[in-house]
Structures are given as structure tokens and as C-alpha cells.
Amino acid sequence: MNATTMAKTAYSAPGQPTRTARGIEYEIFARITHRLKAAASLGDAGFNALAQALHENRRLWTTLAADVADPGNQLPAPLRARIFYLAEFTDKHTRKVLAGDSGPDVLVEINTAIMRGLRQDGRAA
């Protein structure tokens, strides 16, 4: 593909919506939550898929924890504290799921609650 063709295709879809940071975060949560649900529905046969989904979920929450721990983060301090707490809880509960002592349902519920918050228009936050 030459440069002219690449330029034409790069600007050929101006009608595509611009993705916001909230929208991107929502998509990440949705993808990981879907993987958690799908793997859990397979029972014991889906343990490898569940472990992979749990790893992705843990990485997401670790990233969020690091972000809200940054002094330059613009979120209100109480919200930052709640997100950090959820990250810690998610890490501990993930260990229980991997050990077979619990299921991923509560992780799915947490992610779903976050997704609902991300879907808000921001005025209620």
C-alpha cells in the first residue's frame, strides 16, 4: 500500500464517532467482564480461560490503582479511595477464585457497577 492509498483510507470514514476516555474505559471493562462470564459458564473445563480473564481483570485494576494513587489524578479524593479499595479487593478475591475457594461472580458485579458509572453522562458523578 502506498502513502496516497493509506492517506485516503485514514480519512475515508469521518462519520465514525470520536472515542472518549470514558468510552474506551467502558469498552475495556465490557470486554474483560464478558470474558469472565464466558469462562465461568464453562465450569471446570474453562479454568484456563478463566485464569486468563482473571489476569486481564487484575491488570486492569492494578492500572486503575496506580492511576488513582498518582497525586496528579484529577478525580475527587473519596472516589480515588473507593477505586483503590476495589482494586485491593479485586486482587484478594482473584486469589480466592484461582484457588477454587470462590467464584468470579462478585468480580463481574463490581465491573458491571463500574460500567454503569462510566455510562452516566458525568453530571451525576
C-alpha positions as CSV (number, residue, x, y, z in Angstrom):
1,M,0.0,0.0,0.0
2,N,1.4,3.4,-1.0
3,A,1.3,6.6,1.0
4,T,-1.6,8.1,-1.0
5,T,-3.8,5.0,-0.5
6,M,-3.0,5.0,3.2
7,A,-3.9,8.7,3.4
8,K,-7.2,8.1,1.6
9,T,-8.2,5.2,3.9
10,A,-7.1,7.1,7.0
11,Y,-9.6,9.9,6.3
12,S,-12.2,7.9,4.5
13,A,-14.5,7.4,7.5
14,P,-15.1,10.8,9.0
15,G,-18.5,9.7,10.2
16,Q,-17.0,7.4,12.8
17,P,-17.7,8.7,16.3
18,T,-14.8,10.0,18.4
19,R,-14.0,7.7,21.3
20,T,-13.8,9.3,24.6
21,A,-11.7,8.2,27.5
22,R,-14.8,7.1,29.4
23,G,-15.9,5.1,26.3
24,I,-12.6,3.4,26.0
25,E,-12.6,2.5,29.7
26,Y,-16.2,1.2,29.3
27,E,-15.1,-1.0,26.3
28,I,-12.2,-2.4,28.3
29,F,-14.4,-3.3,31.3
30,A,-17.0,-4.8,29.0
31,R,-14.5,-7.0,27.1
32,I,-12.9,-8.3,30.3
33,T,-16.3,-8.8,32.1
34,H,-17.6,-10.7,29.1
35,R,-14.5,-13.0,29.2
36,L,-15.0,-13.6,32.9
37,K,-18.7,-14.5,32.4
38,A,-17.9,-16.7,29.4
39,A,-15.1,-18.6,31.1
40,A,-17.1,-19.1,34.3
41,S,-20.0,-20.5,32.3
42,L,-17.7,-23.3,31.1
43,G,-17.2,-24.7,34.7
44,D,-14.0,-26.7,35.3
45,A,-13.4,-27.1,31.6
46,G,-13.0,-23.3,31.3
47,F,-10.4,-22.9,34.1
48,N,-7.6,-21.8,31.7
49,A,-9.8,-19.2,30.1
50,L,-11.0,-18.1,33.5
51,A,-7.4,-17.7,34.7
52,Q,-6.6,-15.6,31.6
53,A,-9.6,-13.4,32.1
54,L,-8.8,-13.0,35.8
55,H,-5.2,-12.0,34.8
56,E,-6.6,-9.3,32.5
57,N,-9.0,-8.1,35.1
58,R,-6.2,-7.9,37.7
59,R,-4.0,-6.0,35.3
60,L,-6.9,-3.5,34.6
61,W,-7.5,-3.0,38.3
62,T,-3.7,-2.7,39.0
63,T,-3.5,0.0,36.4
64,L,-6.5,1.8,37.9
65,A,-5.0,1.6,41.4
66,A,-1.7,3.1,40.1
67,D,-3.6,5.9,38.3
68,V,-5.7,6.9,41.3
69,A,-2.6,6.7,43.6
70,D,-0.9,9.4,41.5
71,P,-1.1,12.7,43.3
72,G,-1.8,14.4,39.9
73,N,-5.0,12.4,39.4
74,Q,-8.0,14.8,39.0
75,L,-10.7,12.6,40.5
76,P,-12.1,13.6,43.9
77,A,-10.2,12.0,46.8
78,P,-13.1,10.0,48.1
79,L,-13.7,8.4,44.6
80,R,-10.0,7.7,44.3
81,A,-10.0,6.0,47.6
82,R,-13.0,3.8,46.7
83,I,-11.4,2.8,43.4
84,F,-8.2,1.9,45.2
85,Y,-10.1,-0.2,47.7
86,L,-11.9,-2.0,44.9
87,A,-8.5,-2.7,43.3
88,E,-7.3,-4.3,46.5
89,F,-10.5,-6.3,46.9
90,T,-10.3,-7.5,43.3
91,D,-6.7,-8.7,43.8
92,K,-7.6,-10.6,47.0
93,H,-10.8,-12.1,45.5
94,T,-8.9,-13.1,42.4
95,R,-6.6,-15.2,44.5
96,K,-9.6,-16.9,46.1
97,V,-11.1,-17.7,42.6
98,L,-7.8,-19.1,41.4
99,A,-7.5,-21.3,44.5
100,G,-11.0,-22.6,43.9
101,D,-12.3,-21.1,47.1
102,S,-14.8,-18.7,45.4
103,G,-16.3,-17.8,42.1
104,P,-15.9,-14.8,39.9
105,D,-19.4,-13.5,40.3
106,V,-18.5,-10.7,42.6
107,L,-15.8,-9.5,40.2
108,V,-18.4,-9.4,37.4
109,E,-20.7,-7.4,39.7
110,I,-18.0,-4.9,40.5
111,N,-17.0,-4.4,36.9
112,T,-20.7,-4.1,35.9
113,A,-21.2,-1.4,38.5
114,I,-18.2,0.5,37.2
115,M,-19.5,0.1,33.7
116,R,-22.9,1.6,34.8
117,G,-21.0,4.6,36.3
118,L,-19.0,5.1,33.1
119,R,-22.2,5.1,31.0
120,Q,-23.5,8.0,33.0
121,D,-23.1,11.4,31.3
122,G,-20.8,12.6,34.0
123,R,-23.1,15.1,35.6
124,A,-24.2,12.8,38.4
125,A,-20.7,12.0,39.4
